[in-house]
Amino acid sequence: MTKLVYSIGQLAKLTQCKIPTIRYYEEVEILPVAHRSEGNQRRYNSEHLKRLRFIRHARALGFSLDEVR
C-alpha cells in the first residue's frame, strides 16, 4: 500500500489553510515537522493532514493555540 504524500500547496488546499500558517504551526511545534524531499521541499503525509484539520477545526471553535496544544 502506498502512502499519500502532499506538498505544502496541496496540504493548504485540502485544509483551507494558508502556507505561512502551516509553516508557523511547524515552527511552534503544533504540527510535526515535515519530511524533506531530495530537493528540500516539505512533504506531508496523512497524519499531518489529520492533525492540521483538527487544529483548524479547534481554532474555528475559538480555542487558542495553547489550548489546541
JOCOR-V886421 format. One line per field, one symbol per residue. burial: 1 if it has 9 or more other C-alpha atoms within 8 Angstrom, else 0. A space follows every 10 residues. Layout:
burial->???
This chain:
burial->0000011100 1100101010 0100110001 1001010000 0111110110 1110110110 001000010
